[in-house]
Every structure is written in structure tokens, then in C-alpha cells.
């Protein structure tokens, strides 16, 4: 598989300055789904916000604490969403620093009514990488402001990749978690992820003139508007390909993924299948497709 960004090679555990008052510390958890690893951000000059502390890894905890400069302390721990590569270290970091953990809610928070019903009444699977034990100390909602001594963050509720996903506005920059990444498109796996919400969140962010997105994985995104438009167009193209393939006959999400994701390595086809299932559920809501028999991860779908 070709490296999507060969120039982005930060050293895990080594703080890098991205802007005045902003540093990034890369977690040592590279994988096909996390790229080089999780980006943990340290924001502020004296009392710092740690954004996405990352996986439960003692070396990464030590690296975050070692990044503190004389006179600095951690005053806030903010989690964009409850996936195991973003949230588990929040609790050990809180224990070490006394800082509160701030998030939209637990791992089930923020799900749309459609996804709540899907989870309750079908066997669609999901649950990949969910930090089911995550609970914040303080809850925030869209429009709230998290303020420190030299910084403030405006909260955007941006579900899609995950129900409790938030993004954080810092001036004309945005910490966008896993909603937007420059090296790949986000996994959307129902019922934890919701493609309808994903597109709505991307379109909402298009309403601002952003200078840069700081993502959960990968390099800073220096043309956020172009990236958002690409993501929306990419999803629309996937939808068109699914409908075109279903015009040839009923198929499962796995069948469709094999037909459509022709250049995807076999190891990533399960993730591609989840993305296709997200599209199919979105299309069900638009009365474009229907499933035959009970709804489950291997259900067959056909055009309405």
C-alpha cells in the first residue's frame, strides 16, 4: 500500500511546536487505521489543555508529562471521542495531574435516533475500537466554550465518525479529531458511526473560513475547505457506485465492498465493508434501498 504522506514522520514522544502555544506529541500506536499514531495536542502557555490524550500507554503518559515546561501544568483534558486510540489515557492523566476530563459524553452519547433504534433492534455489529468504559468528569455540548488561562475552545458537536465526537474551534483553527483527516477518509461504522450525521457535520464546517485543521491522525490540513469538499464528493461517489452496483442485483455490504473497493488491500476490506453498510443505512433513510429479511451485518440489500 502506498504511503499517503511520506513526509509526515514525527518521532513518537517528542513534542513538536505547531504554532505559538500549541505542541503535538505523537503516541506510539501506528496502524493501518491510526497512520503514524494518535496526535495528542498540548494547548496553552501556563495551564495547558491536553486534547486527545490517546491510548492507555505508560510511555505516552510519561511523554506528555515530560513535555511540561517550567511553570506549566495541565488544567484540562479534552477528549474528542471515545475510541481506544483517543480516550483511555484520559483517566491515568487525570489521576497524575488532577485535571478534569471533558467530553460530550460516554461512548453511547450523541447517537441519532436512527442509530439508537439500529443498535436496539438489529444485529448490524459495530463496536470496533470503542472505549466502553469512558466517562468524562465534565460534559459539554455544541456551542459551549472551554476556557483556560491563555486560551479558549468553542465546542462543535460533529457526530458521524462517532456519536459523541466533538471538534474544537481555536481562533480560525479547528481540532477535528477523526472527522477529517488528510491522509485518508474516516471510518463510519454503524451504529457508532452515522453517515448521515457525517455529511451533515462536514457541511456545517464548510460555513467557516478555517486556516488549518489539526486532526487526530496525520499532518495538519492546510486547506480545510478543499478537504471537506473532497470528503463530501468522495462519499457521494461511493453512494453512486453502490446504487450502480445494486442495479445489477441484490448484494450484501461485503459483496459491494469487494466490487467497489478494488484497490483496497484485503486487510482493510472489513473496514470498507462497514463504510458500505453506513451508506446502505443512509440510503434506507432516503428510501433508495431496502434490505431483504432481518437487518444484520450480512443482510442483502436491493434498490427500492
Buried (B, 14 or more C-beta within 10 A) or exposed (E): EEEEEEEBEBEBBEBEEBBEBBBBBBBBBBEEBBBBBBBBBBBBBEBBBBBBBBBBBEEBBEBBEEBBEEEBEBBBBBBBBBBBBBBBBBBBBBEBBEBBBBBBBBBBBBBBEBBEEBBEEBEBBBEBBBBEEBBBEEBBEBEBEBEBEEBBBBBBBBBBBBBBBBBBBBEEBBBBBBBBBBBBBBBBBBBBBBBBBBBBBBEBBEEEEBEBBBBBBBBBBEBBBEBBBBBBEEBEEBBEBBBEBBEEEBBBBBBBBBBBBEEBEEEBBEBBBBBBBBBBBBBBBEEBBBBEEEBEBBBBBEBE
